[in-house]
């Protein structure tokens, strides 16, 4: 019985010493933008003077008469944009389909239902962000 108590006491002593040594270590985030602390000088001011892409000026969607399931989409190219997002859908507030087009200012869209009207809009993309969307265009 004494051996069992001694063994149990050693186990408790061992657990207490191990538990005391395993403290949780927390690390400090060196760049905590949320609180305004940045260890690198002027890091928080980078890209502030750069503009996002300009909005698209002209946007035309031409649905073909022969086959209503396809449309030719064209827009005016921008110098400060490297890609464009074309949004399309069956309702003006439900533009759930997005097509990203790189280095072009036209796109042949072949995924429409021939009996339904579609809605389109476009936004430009560059290294600093996205532009505002073009007003929604309805195509019958």
RADA-V443440 format. One line per field, one symbol per residue. ss: DSSP state (H for helix, E for strand, - for the rest). phi: phi as a letter, one per 20 degrees, with the letter a starting at -180 (. if undefined). burial: I if it has 24 or more other ideal C-beta (glycine too) atoms within 12 Angstrom, else O. A space follows every 10 residues. Layout:
# RADA-V443440
ss->???
phi->???
burial->???
This chain:
# RADA-V443440
ss->-HHHHHHHHH HHHHHHHHHH H--------- EEHHH-EE-- --HHH----- --------EE EEE------- EEEEE----- --EEEEEEE- ------EEEE EE---EEEE- -------EEE EEEEEE--EE ------EEE-
phi->.fffffffff ffffffffff eeefeddeff ddfgdnecfe fmffefmfee efffffecbc ddefffcfec bddcbffdfd cdbcdddbae cfdceeecce ddlbcbbdec cdefddfccc bbceccfdqd efffgfdece
burial->OOOOOOOOOO OOOOOOOOOO OOOOOOOOOO OOOOOOOOOO OOOOOOOOOO OOIIIIOOIO IOIOOOOOOO IOIIIOIIOO IOIIIIIIIO OOOOIOOOIO IOOOIOIOIO OIOOOOOIII IIIIIIOOOI IOIIOIIOIO
